[in-house]
Amino acid sequence: MAQIVETNCEDDDRDESDVDVAATPDLVTHVAVHKMTVHDGHRLGDALDDLAERSLTPAVMLGDSHYGSADNMALTRARDIALTAPMRPSKCASSCPR
């Protein structure tokens, strides 16, 4: 399993007349490879620690549902990072009788 963090700047947000902004590339800022036995949603703290050590802490972080837990929301809030991720579905959502 690989966890990858990258920067992202929408092309629409760039002012092509501003050379510094127009030349800002999207970059991979963190890569970690782990065994498949640990859910990647539990690795967010490790990624944020790595980014902080290299002064790359994001102001906003987008993630998939693996990162949308209450624990990860609290973790990013404590670090002044706005995390946007869908909440993880209930374990019962697909297997419980209706």
C-alpha positions, 0 to 999 in steps of 0.5 A: 500500500502506498500513501501519497500526498501532493500539492494541487493548484487548479489551473483556473486559480493561476494568473498566467501573468504572474510568473511566480504563480504560473510556474508553481508546479503540482508536486508530490510531497510525501510518499510512504509504503506500508504493509496492507495489514494497516488501514491507510486512514491510520497513517495520516499522523505519520504523513503530517509529521513528515510534512511538518518536519520539512516545513510542508504542512498544508493549510487544506488537505483533501482526502478520500473516505479512508481519511474521513474519520472523527480521529483524523478530523480532530488530528488535522484540526489540532494542527490548524489544517482544514481536512475535507474528506467524506465520512467513512461509511458505517460498518453496518451500511452494507451488511445490516438488514434493513 
